[in-house]
Amino acid sequence: MKQNIYDNNKFFQQYKALRARENNYNNLLEQPYFISLVPEVRGKVVLDIGCGMGDFAATCVQQGAKHVTGIDISANMIATAKSNYTYENLIFKQTAFEDLTVPAASIDFISSSLVFHYMADFQQLIKEISLALKSGGILLFSIEHPIVTANKGNDSWITNQAGDIFHFALDNYQDESLRTQHWFVDNVMTYHRTMSTVLNTLIDYGLQIEKIVEPKPTDDAIDKLPSIQKELRRPSFLIVRARKG
Protein backbone atom coordinates (compact mmCIF):
# COMPACT_ATOMS: atom_id res chain seq x y z
CA MET A 1 0.00 0.00 0.00
CA LYS A 2 1.26 3.49 -0.87
CA GLN A 3 0.22 6.37 1.35
CA ASN A 4 0.75 9.82 -0.11
CA ILE A 5 0.54 11.61 3.21
CA TYR A 6 2.57 14.61 2.02
CA ASP A 7 -0.26 15.61 -0.31
CA ASN A 8 -2.55 15.99 2.69
CA ASN A 9 -2.46 19.79 2.85
CA LYS A 10 -2.78 20.00 6.64
CA PHE A 11 0.10 17.56 7.03
CA PHE A 12 2.24 19.24 4.37
CA GLN A 13 1.90 22.73 5.78
CA GLN A 14 2.84 21.58 9.27
CA TYR A 15 5.72 19.51 7.89
CA LYS A 16 7.06 22.53 5.97
CA ALA A 17 6.84 24.63 9.12
CA LEU A 18 8.79 21.99 11.03
CA ARG A 19 11.54 21.77 8.40
CA ALA A 20 11.75 25.57 8.22
CA ARG A 21 12.90 25.71 11.84
CA GLU A 22 16.67 25.96 12.02
CA ASN A 23 16.89 23.64 15.01
CA ASN A 24 15.04 20.41 14.26
CA TYR A 25 15.91 16.71 14.37
CA ASN A 26 16.69 16.59 10.65
CA ASN A 27 19.17 19.48 10.71
CA LEU A 28 20.79 18.68 14.04
CA LEU A 29 20.80 14.88 14.02
CA GLU A 30 19.88 12.90 10.90
CA GLN A 31 21.28 15.06 8.10
CA PRO A 32 24.79 15.72 9.49
CA TYR A 33 25.45 11.98 9.83
CA PHE A 34 23.76 11.21 6.51
CA ILE A 35 25.81 13.81 4.62
CA SER A 36 29.02 12.52 6.20
CA LEU A 37 28.47 9.16 4.47
CA VAL A 38 27.74 10.50 0.97
CA PRO A 39 30.30 9.15 -1.52
CA GLU A 40 32.09 11.20 -4.18
CA VAL A 41 29.37 12.15 -6.69
CA ARG A 42 31.41 14.04 -9.28
CA GLY A 43 30.72 12.52 -12.68
CA LYS A 44 28.22 10.04 -11.22
CA VAL A 45 24.61 9.16 -12.02
CA VAL A 46 22.45 9.63 -8.92
CA LEU A 47 18.91 8.60 -7.95
CA ASP A 48 17.35 10.18 -4.87
CA ILE A 49 14.32 8.19 -3.68
CA GLY A 50 11.85 10.37 -1.80
CA CYS A 51 13.61 13.56 -2.80
CA GLY A 52 11.19 15.80 -0.91
CA MET A 53 11.74 19.46 -1.66
CA GLY A 54 14.85 18.71 -3.70
CA ASP A 55 17.64 19.97 -1.45
CA PHE A 56 19.83 16.88 -1.49
CA ALA A 57 19.37 16.20 -5.20
CA ALA A 58 20.39 19.78 -5.97
CA THR A 59 23.43 19.47 -3.71
CA CYS A 60 24.59 16.45 -5.71
CA VAL A 61 24.38 18.51 -8.91
CA GLN A 62 26.29 21.34 -7.27
CA GLN A 63 28.99 18.86 -6.29
CA GLY A 64 29.48 17.77 -9.90
CA ALA A 65 27.15 14.81 -10.42
CA LYS A 66 26.71 13.92 -14.10
CA HIS A 67 22.95 13.44 -13.80
CA VAL A 68 20.52 13.39 -10.87
CA THR A 69 16.95 12.13 -10.77
CA GLY A 70 14.84 12.98 -7.74
CA ILE A 71 11.58 11.09 -7.30
CA ASP A 72 8.77 11.53 -4.82
CA ILE A 73 5.20 10.28 -4.66
CA SER A 74 4.01 13.70 -3.48
CA ALA A 75 2.86 16.33 -5.97
CA ASN A 76 3.45 18.96 -3.27
CA MET A 77 7.05 17.88 -2.83
CA ILE A 78 7.83 17.70 -6.55
CA ALA A 79 6.21 21.07 -7.26
CA THR A 80 8.30 22.64 -4.49
CA ALA A 81 11.48 20.96 -5.72
CA LYS A 82 10.92 22.14 -9.29
CA SER A 83 10.26 25.66 -8.02
CA ASN A 84 13.41 25.66 -5.89
CA TYR A 85 15.93 24.15 -8.31
CA THR A 86 16.51 24.22 -12.05
CA TYR A 87 19.54 22.51 -13.58
CA GLU A 88 19.93 20.87 -16.99
CA ASN A 89 21.15 17.63 -15.44
CA LEU A 90 18.54 17.48 -12.66
CA ILE A 91 15.12 15.90 -13.20
CA PHE A 92 12.30 15.68 -10.68
CA LYS A 93 9.54 13.11 -11.22
CA GLN A 94 6.34 12.53 -9.29
CA THR A 95 6.36 8.76 -8.94
CA ALA A 96 6.84 5.99 -6.42
CA PHE A 97 10.02 3.96 -6.81
CA GLU A 98 7.85 0.86 -7.27
CA ASP A 99 6.43 2.44 -10.45
CA LEU A 100 9.74 3.68 -11.85
CA THR A 101 11.51 1.78 -14.63
CA VAL A 102 15.27 1.91 -14.07
CA PRO A 103 17.65 0.21 -16.52
CA ALA A 104 19.79 -2.46 -14.90
CA ALA A 105 23.23 -1.40 -13.70
CA SER A 106 22.64 2.25 -14.64
CA ILE A 107 23.00 4.11 -11.32
CA ASP A 108 26.20 4.92 -9.42
CA PHE A 109 24.61 6.18 -6.22
CA ILE A 110 21.13 5.75 -4.75
CA SER A 111 20.17 7.86 -1.75
CA SER A 112 17.08 7.96 0.40
CA SER A 113 16.50 9.95 3.56
CA LEU A 114 13.74 8.79 5.93
CA VAL A 115 11.58 7.15 3.26
CA PHE A 116 12.00 3.35 3.32
CA HIS A 117 9.91 2.91 6.49
CA TYR A 118 6.91 4.12 4.45
CA MET A 119 7.36 1.33 1.88
CA ALA A 120 5.50 -1.94 2.37
CA ASP A 121 7.72 -4.43 0.52
CA PHE A 122 11.27 -3.91 1.72
CA GLN A 123 12.56 -7.09 0.08
CA GLN A 124 11.32 -6.05 -3.38
CA LEU A 125 12.62 -2.54 -2.83
CA ILE A 126 16.16 -3.72 -2.10
CA LYS A 127 16.03 -6.25 -4.94
CA GLU A 128 15.18 -3.50 -7.44
CA ILE A 129 17.78 -1.15 -5.99
CA SER A 130 20.46 -3.82 -6.31
CA LEU A 131 19.50 -4.41 -9.94
CA ALA A 132 19.62 -0.68 -10.69
CA LEU A 133 23.06 -0.12 -9.15
CA LYS A 134 26.24 -0.52 -11.14
CA SER A 135 28.92 -2.84 -9.78
CA GLY A 136 30.54 -0.90 -6.97
CA GLY A 137 27.55 1.43 -6.72
CA ILE A 138 26.50 2.83 -3.35
CA LEU A 139 23.18 2.77 -1.52
CA LEU A 140 22.85 5.22 1.37
CA PHE A 141 19.60 5.41 3.32
CA SER A 142 18.18 6.45 6.65
CA ILE A 143 15.04 5.14 8.31
CA GLU A 144 13.24 5.48 11.59
CA HIS A 145 15.10 3.21 13.97
CA PRO A 146 13.47 -0.21 14.58
CA ILE A 147 13.49 0.55 18.30
CA VAL A 148 11.13 3.47 17.55
CA THR A 149 8.88 1.81 14.98
CA ALA A 150 8.37 -1.31 17.12
CA ASN A 151 5.97 0.25 19.59
CA LYS A 152 3.01 0.43 17.20
CA GLY A 153 2.87 4.20 17.16
CA ASN A 154 2.68 4.60 20.92
CA ASP A 155 4.79 7.12 22.81
CA SER A 156 6.79 4.74 25.00
CA TRP A 157 8.76 7.15 27.16
CA ILE A 158 7.89 6.18 30.73
CA THR A 159 7.68 9.26 32.94
CA ASN A 160 6.50 10.29 36.37
CA GLN A 161 3.77 12.86 36.98
CA ALA A 162 6.30 15.68 36.80
CA GLY A 163 7.37 14.54 33.33
CA ASP A 164 10.77 13.19 34.34
CA ILE A 165 11.84 10.29 32.13
CA PHE A 166 12.47 6.92 33.75
CA HIS A 167 13.15 4.89 30.62
CA PHE A 168 11.95 3.94 27.14
CA ALA A 169 9.78 0.83 27.01
CA LEU A 170 10.46 -1.28 23.92
CA ASP A 171 7.65 -3.63 22.90
CA ASN A 172 6.29 -5.56 19.90
CA TYR A 173 9.78 -5.69 18.38
CA GLN A 174 9.43 -9.04 16.60
CA ASP A 175 6.03 -8.18 15.13
CA GLU A 176 7.01 -6.92 11.67
CA SER A 177 3.91 -5.22 10.37
CA LEU A 178 2.11 -1.98 9.56
CA ARG A 179 2.08 0.74 12.18
CA THR A 180 -0.19 3.79 12.33
CA GLN A 181 0.41 6.89 14.38
CA HIS A 182 -0.65 10.48 14.84
CA TRP A 183 1.94 12.85 13.36
CA PHE A 184 0.28 16.15 12.48
CA VAL A 185 -2.73 14.06 11.31
CA ASP A 186 -4.18 10.67 12.24
CA ASN A 187 -3.31 7.33 10.62
CA VAL A 188 0.15 8.07 9.27
CA MET A 189 1.36 4.65 8.12
CA THR A 190 4.85 3.21 8.53
CA TYR A 191 6.23 -0.32 8.49
CA HIS A 192 8.25 -1.86 11.31
CA ARG A 193 11.13 -4.21 10.51
CA THR A 194 13.73 -5.62 12.84
CA MET A 195 17.37 -4.63 12.55
CA SER A 196 18.22 -8.15 11.36
CA THR A 197 15.62 -7.98 8.57
CA VAL A 198 16.97 -4.65 7.34
CA LEU A 199 20.60 -5.76 7.30
CA ASN A 200 20.07 -9.33 6.09
CA THR A 201 17.92 -8.16 3.19
CA LEU A 202 20.80 -6.01 1.98
CA ILE A 203 23.17 -8.96 2.26
CA ASP A 204 20.75 -11.31 0.50
CA TYR A 205 20.68 -9.02 -2.56
CA GLY A 206 24.42 -8.59 -2.88
CA LEU A 207 24.88 -5.31 -1.02
CA GLN A 208 27.93 -5.23 1.23
CA ILE A 209 27.35 -3.19 4.38
CA GLU A 210 30.06 -0.55 4.78
CA LYS A 211 28.78 1.58 7.65
CA ILE A 212 25.95 1.63 10.17
CA VAL A 213 25.23 4.76 12.21
CA GLU A 214 22.72 5.37 15.00
CA PRO A 215 23.02 9.16 15.27
CA LYS A 216 23.52 10.75 18.65
CA PRO A 217 23.42 14.49 19.31
CA THR A 218 26.49 16.61 19.81
CA ASP A 219 26.81 18.97 22.76
CA ASP A 220 26.15 21.85 20.35
CA ALA A 221 22.94 20.20 19.14
CA ILE A 222 21.75 19.74 22.72
CA ASP A 223 22.45 23.40 23.45
CA LYS A 224 20.36 24.42 20.44
CA LEU A 225 17.51 21.94 21.08
CA PRO A 226 17.55 20.60 24.66
CA SER A 227 14.83 18.02 23.99
CA ILE A 228 17.18 16.21 21.61
CA GLN A 229 19.15 15.00 24.64
CA LYS A 230 16.70 12.06 24.77
CA GLU A 231 18.56 10.65 21.78
CA LEU A 232 21.38 9.70 24.15
CA ARG A 233 18.97 7.21 25.72
CA ARG A 234 17.24 5.87 22.59
CA PRO A 235 18.10 6.42 18.90
CA SER A 236 15.45 7.78 16.53
CA PHE A 237 17.28 7.00 13.28
CA LEU A 238 19.29 4.27 11.60
CA ILE A 239 21.61 5.14 8.69
CA VAL A 240 23.13 2.46 6.47
CA ARG A 241 25.66 2.67 3.67
CA ALA A 242 26.13 -0.40 1.45
CA ARG A 243 28.01 -1.20 -1.76
CA LYS A 244 27.01 -3.51 -4.60
CA GLY A 245 29.67 -6.17 -5.06
C-alpha positions in Angstrom: 0.0 0.0 0.0 1.3 3.5 -0.9 0.2 6.4 1.3 0.7 9.8 -0.1 0.5 11.6 3.2 2.6 14.6 2.0 -0.3 15.6 -0.3 -2.6 16.0 2.7 -2.5 19.8 2.9 -2.8 20.0 6.6 0.1 17.6 7.0 2.2 19.2 4.4 1.9 22.7 5.8 2.8 21.6 9.3 5.7 19.5 7.9 7.1 22.5 6.0 6.8 24.6 9.1 8.8 22.0 11.0 11.5 21.8 8.4 11.7 25.6 8.2 12.9 25.7 11.8 16.7 26.0 12.0 16.9 23.6 15.0 15.0 20.4 14.3 15.9 16.7 14.4 16.7 16.6 10.6 19.2 19.5 10.7 20.8 18.7 14.0 20.8 14.9 14.0 19.9 12.9 10.9 21.3 15.1 8.1 24.8 15.7 9.5 25.4 12.0 9.8 23.8 11.2 6.5 25.8 13.8 4.6 29.0 12.5 6.2 28.5 9.2 4.5 27.7 10.5 1.0 30.3 9.2 -1.5 32.1 11.2 -4.2 29.4 12.1 -6.7 31.4 14.0 -9.3 30.7 12.5 -12.7 28.2 10.0 -11.2 24.6 9.2 -12.0 22.4 9.6 -8.9 18.9 8.6 -8.0 17.4 10.2 -4.9 14.3 8.2 -3.7 11.8 10.4 -1.8 13.6 13.6 -2.8 11.2 15.8 -0.9 11.7 19.5 -1.7 14.9 18.7 -3.7 17.6 20.0 -1.5 19.8 16.9 -1.5 19.4 16.2 -5.2 20.4 19.8 -6.0 23.4 19.5 -3.7 24.6 16.4 -5.7 24.4 18.5 -8.9 26.3 21.3 -7.3 29.0 18.9 -6.3 29.5 17.8 -9.9 27.2 14.8 -10.4 26.7 13.9 -14.1 22.9 13.4 -13.8 20.5 13.4 -10.9 16.9 12.1 -10.8 14.8 13.0 -7.7 11.6 11.1 -7.3 8.8 11.5 -4.8 5.2 10.3 -4.7 4.0 13.7 -3.5 2.9 16.3 -6.0 3.5 19.0 -3.3 7.1 17.9 -2.8 7.8 17.7 -6.6 6.2 21.1 -7.3 8.3 22.6 -4.5 11.5 21.0 -5.7 10.9 22.1 -9.3 10.3 25.7 -8.0 13.4 25.7 -5.9 15.9 24.2 -8.3 16.5 24.2 -12.1 19.5 22.5 -13.6 19.9 20.9 -17.0 21.2 17.6 -15.4 18.5 17.5 -12.7 15.1 15.9 -13.2 12.3 15.7 -10.7 9.5 13.1 -11.2 6.3 12.5 -9.3 6.4 8.8 -8.9 6.8 6.0 -6.4 10.0 4.0 -6.8 7.8 0.9 -7.3 6.4 2.4 -10.5 9.7 3.7 -11.8 11.5 1.8 -14.6 15.3 1.9 -14.1 17.6 0.2 -16.5 19.8 -2.5 -14.9 23.2 -1.4 -13.7 22.6 2.3 -14.6 23.0 4.1 -11.3 26.2 4.9 -9.4 24.6 6.2 -6.2 21.1 5.8 -4.8 20.2 7.9 -1.8 17.1 8.0 0.4 16.5 10.0 3.6 13.7 8.8 5.9 11.6 7.1 3.3 12.0 3.3 3.3 9.9 2.9 6.5 6.9 4.1 4.5 7.4 1.3 1.9 5.5 -1.9 2.4 7.7 -4.4 0.5 11.3 -3.9 1.7 12.6 -7.1 0.1 11.3 -6.1 -3.4 12.6 -2.5 -2.8 16.2 -3.7 -2.1 16.0 -6.2 -4.9 15.2 -3.5 -7.4 17.8 -1.2 -6.0 20.5 -3.8 -6.3 19.5 -4.4 -9.9 19.6 -0.7 -10.7 23.1 -0.1 -9.2 26.2 -0.5 -11.1 28.9 -2.8 -9.8 30.5 -0.9 -7.0 27.5 1.4 -6.7 26.5 2.8 -3.4 23.2 2.8 -1.5 22.9 5.2 1.4 19.6 5.4 3.3 18.2 6.4 6.7 15.0 5.1 8.3 13.2 5.5 11.6 15.1 3.2 14.0 13.5 -0.2 14.6 13.5 0.6 18.3 11.1 3.5 17.6 8.9 1.8 15.0 8.4 -1.3 17.1 6.0 0.3 19.6 3.0 0.4 17.2 2.9 4.2 17.2 2.7 4.6 20.9 4.8 7.1 22.8 6.8 4.7 25.0 8.8 7.1 27.2 7.9 6.2 30.7 7.7 9.3 32.9 6.5 10.3 36.4 3.8 12.9 37.0 6.3 15.7 36.8 7.4 14.5 33.3 10.8 13.2 34.3 11.8 10.3 32.1 12.5 6.9 33.8 13.2 4.9 30.6 12.0 3.9 27.1 9.8 0.8 27.0 10.5 -1.3 23.9 7.6 -3.6 22.9 6.3 -5.6 19.9 9.8 -5.7 18.4 9.4 -9.0 16.6 6.0 -8.2 15.1 7.0 -6.9 11.7 3.9 -5.2 10.4 2.1 -2.0 9.6 2.1 0.7 12.2 -0.2 3.8 12.3 0.4 6.9 14.4 -0.7 10.5 14.8 1.9 12.8 13.4 0.3 16.2 12.5 -2.7 14.1 11.3 -4.2 10.7 12.2 -3.3 7.3 10.6 0.2 8.1 9.3 1.4 4.6 8.1 4.9 3.2 8.5 6.2 -0.3 8.5 8.2 -1.9 11.3 11.1 -4.2 10.5 13.7 -5.6 12.8 17.4 -4.6 12.5 18.2 -8.1 11.4 15.6 -8.0 8.6 17.0 -4.7 7.3 20.6 -5.8 7.3 20.1 -9.3 6.1 17.9 -8.2 3.2 20.8 -6.0 2.0 23.2 -9.0 2.3 20.8 -11.3 0.5 20.7 -9.0 -2.6 24.4 -8.6 -2.9 24.9 -5.3 -1.0 27.9 -5.2 1.2 27.4 -3.2 4.4 30.1 -0.6 4.8 28.8 1.6 7.6 25.9 1.6 10.2 25.2 4.8 12.2 22.7 5.4 15.0 23.0 9.2 15.3 23.5 10.7 18.7 23.4 14.5 19.3 26.5 16.6 19.8 26.8 19.0 22.8 26.2 21.8 20.3 22.9 20.2 19.1 21.8 19.7 22.7 22.5 23.4 23.5 20.4 24.4 20.4 17.5 21.9 21.1 17.6 20.6 24.7 14.8 18.0 24.0 17.2 16.2 21.6 19.2 15.0 24.6 16.7 12.1 24.8 18.6 10.7 21.8 21.4 9.7 24.2 19.0 7.2 25.7 17.2 5.9 22.6 18.1 6.4 18.9 15.4 7.8 16.5 17.3 7.0 13.3 19.3 4.3 11.6 21.6 5.1 8.7 23.1 2.5 6.5 25.7 2.7 3.7 26.1 -0.4 1.4 28.0 -1.2 -1.8 27.0 -3.5 -4.6 29.7 -6.2 -5.1 
